[in-house]
Amino acid sequence: MPNYDYQCGKCGHTFEVFQSMKDAKLEDCPQEGCDGKVKRLLGTGAGLIFKGGGFYQTDYRSASYQAGAKADSGAAPAAKSEAAPAPAPAAPKSGD
């Protein structure tokens, strides 16, 4: 559930509310003696932060998948060593 920031239009009170996305927006200022209307402020949201040495595609793979990947990695360099045929040179253009 996200936190929402609200600001009162009358007294300027800014506050944060932890509520579900399905909940209705707040309308009244919670400050005592203030009957002003509040509006929800737009937030940028939380940034995604990665900490640690790194995250890789194979970090959460099963042991059988990792064993198969190691077996395949031994065959991959042989396939890469085959040379592709060179393209044929372009025919010269005839001049007028």
C-alpha positions as CSV (number, residue, x, y, z in Angstrom):
1,M,0.0,0.0,0.0
2,P,1.4,3.4,-1.0
3,N,1.8,6.6,1.0
4,Y,-0.1,9.6,-0.3
5,D,0.8,13.2,0.4
6,Y,-2.0,15.7,0.9
7,Q,-2.0,19.5,1.4
8,C,-4.8,21.7,2.8
9,G,-5.9,24.6,0.6
10,K,-6.9,26.7,3.6
11,C,-4.2,26.3,6.2
12,G,-1.4,24.9,4.0
13,H,-0.9,21.8,6.3
14,T,0.9,19.1,4.5
15,F,0.6,15.5,5.7
16,E,1.2,11.9,4.5
17,V,-1.4,9.1,4.7
18,F,-0.7,5.3,4.3
19,Q,-3.8,4.0,2.5
20,S,-4.8,1.5,-0.1
21,M,-5.2,2.4,-3.8
22,K,-8.8,1.4,-3.5
23,D,-9.5,3.9,-0.7
24,A,-11.3,7.1,-1.6
25,K,-9.2,10.3,-1.6
26,L,-9.3,12.4,1.6
27,E,-11.3,15.6,1.4
28,D,-11.1,17.3,4.8
29,C,-8.1,18.7,6.7
30,P,-7.2,16.7,9.8
31,Q,-6.0,19.8,11.7
32,E,-8.2,20.9,14.6
33,G,-10.2,24.0,13.9
34,C,-9.5,23.8,10.1
35,D,-12.4,22.9,7.8
36,G,-10.4,23.3,4.6
37,K,-10.4,21.0,1.7
38,V,-7.3,18.9,0.9
39,K,-5.9,17.8,-2.4
40,R,-3.6,14.9,-3.1
41,L,-0.1,15.9,-4.2
42,L,1.6,14.2,-7.1
43,G,4.7,12.3,-6.0
44,T,7.5,10.8,-7.9
45,G,7.3,7.5,-6.1
46,A,10.1,5.5,-4.7
47,G,13.2,4.9,-6.7
48,L,14.4,1.4,-7.3
49,I,17.7,0.8,-5.6
50,F,19.9,-2.2,-6.3
51,K,22.5,-2.9,-3.6
52,G,25.1,-5.6,-3.7
53,G,27.5,-7.1,-6.1
54,G,25.0,-7.4,-9.0
55,F,22.0,-9.2,-10.2
56,Y,22.2,-11.7,-13.0
57,Q,19.8,-13.7,-15.1
58,T,21.1,-17.0,-13.7
59,D,21.1,-16.0,-10.0
60,Y,17.8,-17.7,-9.2
61,R,18.0,-20.6,-11.7
62,S,17.7,-24.2,-10.6
63,A,20.8,-26.5,-10.3
64,S,19.8,-28.5,-13.3
65,Y,19.5,-25.4,-15.5
66,Q,22.9,-24.2,-14.3
67,A,24.5,-27.6,-15.1
68,G,22.9,-27.4,-18.6
69,A,24.2,-23.9,-19.2
70,K,27.7,-24.9,-18.3
71,A,27.5,-27.8,-20.7
72,D,26.2,-25.5,-23.5
73,S,28.9,-22.9,-22.8
74,G,31.6,-25.4,-23.7
75,A,30.1,-26.0,-27.2
76,A,29.4,-22.3,-27.9
77,P,33.0,-21.3,-28.8
78,A,33.3,-24.0,-31.4
79,A,30.3,-22.6,-33.3
80,K,31.6,-19.1,-33.2
81,S,35.0,-20.1,-34.7
82,E,33.4,-21.0,-38.1
83,A,34.2,-18.2,-40.5
84,A,31.4,-16.7,-42.6
85,P,32.0,-16.5,-46.3
86,A,33.2,-13.1,-47.5
87,P,30.7,-11.1,-49.6
88,A,31.4,-10.9,-53.3
89,P,32.9,-7.6,-54.5
90,A,30.5,-5.3,-56.2
91,A,30.7,-5.2,-60.0
92,P,32.1,-1.9,-61.4
93,K,29.7,0.5,-62.9
94,S,30.0,1.3,-66.6
95,G,30.6,5.0,-67.3
96,D,28.7,6.8,-70.0
